[in-house]
């Protein structure tokens, strides 16, 4: 590699990361503390029963609970995380460009269910994840999808700002 190529590569590496307008991690790694707690609980149960502590059982609970929760947390972080930047919206493992968003539908209110609530949810999940609220989006090509977030008002405000910067609202005269 020549000096010019190395300089070009390093300038790309030094570009600032895109600013996150809204993000959600999905799940907290703090859930993994349940593994050690399960091991301690089993040791205390053995001790309080008067049998003494046989370390194999608390160690087994520690490993099983920790392993199972690690898999679950990793999956939740992968499939329910959200990142919104000026250029893209990533929901789980699906990413769309924000320039594809042409309208944000109003929030659902009243008895009547809005048509956008039956649209496909973004991400590879079959619907809006539990604990999240759908946000209706009109995309280019007359497509309708549901974005989702735990804090839908914050995400809706960020999306609205992005769309209004690109497509100013029609003035009423």
N, C-alpha and C positions, 0 to 999 in steps of 0.2 A: 504494500500500500504506500502510495507517495505521500509526501507531507501535505499536499493540497487536499487529498482524499481524507486524511486523518482530521484536518481542520474542518472540513465540511461535515464529517460525521460528528465531531464534538460540538459543532454549533447546533445541530439538530437535538443533541442530547441536552443542551442547556436551555432549550425553549421552556418557558414557564408552563406548568400544567394548567389545563382548563379550569376555570373557576366553577365550582359547584354552586348552582342556584338553589338546589334542593337535593337532599340525599337521606336515605335510610339504610342502615346496615343490615337489617333483617332480624338478627338475633344476637344476644350478648354471649360472649364466651364465659361469663360469670356462672352460667348454668353448670359448668364443669365442676364447680365446687361441691355439687351434690355427690360426686364420687367419693371424695374424702369423708364427707359427712356421713354417707351410708356406711363406710368402713368403720368410722368411730362409733356410729350408732350400734352396729352389730357387736363391736367389742364391748360396749357398755351393757348391752343386753346379756351377753355371756357372763360378764363380771358380776352383774346384779343378780343373776340366777345362781351364783355360787359355784359355777363350773370352772372358773378361771378363764383366761383368755387363750383360745386356740387361734393363732394368727392366720390360719388358712382361710377360715370363713370370712373375717373382716377384709382380708386381702382380695378374696374372690368378689365380694360385694363392691369393693373399691374399683376393681378392674372392670367388672361388668357394667356398673352404672356409668363410670367415666367413659368407657368405650361407646356405649349406646348413645349417651348424650353428645359425645363429640361428633358422631355421625349425624345426629339430628341437627345440631347447631350448624354444622358445615352445610347441610342441605338447605336449611332455612336461609342462611346467609347467601347462598348461591341463587335460590329461586325467589326470594322475596325482597331482595335489596333493590333500591331505587337510586338512580343518579340522573339529575337534570342539569345539563349545561346549556350554553347558548346554542350549541350545534346539535345536540342529541339528547334523547330521552331513553334511558336504559331501565327496563323493568325485568328483573330476573335476568334471564340470559337473552332477551330480545331487545334490540336497539332500533329505534326509528330516528330519523332526522327531524329536527324541530321545524325545518322549512316545509315538511309535509303536513304540518298541522295548520289547518285553515280556520278552525273555529273551536271554541270550547263551549260545550252545551251548558245551559244553566243547571244548577243543583236541582235534584228531585225534590218536589214539595207537593203536599196535598195527597189525595187519594189515587190519582191517576199515575200510572207507572210510565215514565218517559221511554220513548222508543229506543234510545241509546243504551238503556240498561239491559237490553237483550243482545247487545253487540258482543263480539268476541273480546275477551280480556287480553291485554298485552302480557307477554311472558309465555312460558310453555305450560303454565298451569291451566286447568280446565275452566277456571273462573277467577273471580276476585278473591284473593286470599282472605281467610278469616281474620277479623280484626282490622281490615282495611276497608276503605270506602271507594267506590268507583267514581271516576270523573269522565264524562262523555267527551270524546274528541272527534271532530270531523276532519278527515284527512283528504289529501288530494286524490283524485280518481273516484270521488263520491263514496269513499270508504268511511265506516264508523267503527270506532274501537273504544274500549274502556281502559283508561289508565287507572291506577289505584295508588292509594297512599294511606298511611296511618294518620297523618295530619293533612286531610284533603284540602282544607282552606288555605294552608301555606303553599301547598303544591299548586292549587288552582290559581292563586295570586301570582306565583312565579310564571306559570304557563301563560296566563292572561297578559302579563307584562311582555313576555317574549312575542306573542302573537300580535299585540297592539303596536309594538315597535316596528314590526315588519309590515303589518296590514293595519293602518290607522282605522279606528272605528268611523263609520259613516256619520257625518255631521247632520244633525236634524235642523232643518230650516223651514 
